[in-house]
Amino acid sequence: MKNVFKISAIALAFAVSAIAAKAQTTTPASTSTSSSDGVKFSIGVDAGIPTGNFSNNYNWNIGGSVQADIPVISKQLYVTVNAGYDNFFGKKDLTATVVTPNGATTTTFDAPNIQLLPVKAGLKFFVADGFYIQGEAGAAFALNKSNVGFDKSAAFIYAPQVGYQFNIGGNNFIDAGVRYQGSTDFVSNDSNSKLNFVGLRVAYGF
């Protein structure tokens, strides 16, 4: 747990330092479609599909996020800070076998929804006109820990992403990205408690 908060604090401290310094250098090629070199903000809708063992009990997730892109190399390299909310919808009418001294019995149950507050920071690099690669890391905080049986309040998360950003007039833009988000265990010594998924974010930026 302490390592999760240390890693998250280091990532966020790096991003805050970038904001304070407003470090910018010039580059001969403009690869971002936005006309502004200042800090960019976006508000988006997030959705995803669980992978691995996580998909056994959960169908999909939906949520939202806000993100700040802070320029480091004008129109090419940005530091990102992202915070949001995700709700993972549990499957219904699942079955489990319970072994007792009197024998085995089968029960039916509904997987409870999982509510997370992810906070991440990272880098976003435009490799061509509008196209970018992005990598972020941070922590996901379980908002309903007791309801879902977690013994940890947070887990480390990482999220590589590719996407496309295009201008829609002035400093406004649409940002669409696909990412894989992985996590460490939410239950001690239980690798099945990793909340891994493939996600999509579509955001309006300004």
Secondary structure, DSSP 8 states (H G I E B T S, - for coil): -HHHHHHHHHHHHHHHHHHHHT--B--SS---S-S--S-EEEEEEEEEEE-GGGGGTEEEEEEEEEEEEEEEETTTEEEEEEEEEEEEEE-SSEEEEEEETTEEEEEEE----EEEEEEEEEEEEE-SSSEEEEEEEEEEEETTHHHHT-S-SEEEEEEEEEEEEEEEETTEEEEEEEEEEEE--SSTT-GGG---EEEEEEEEE-
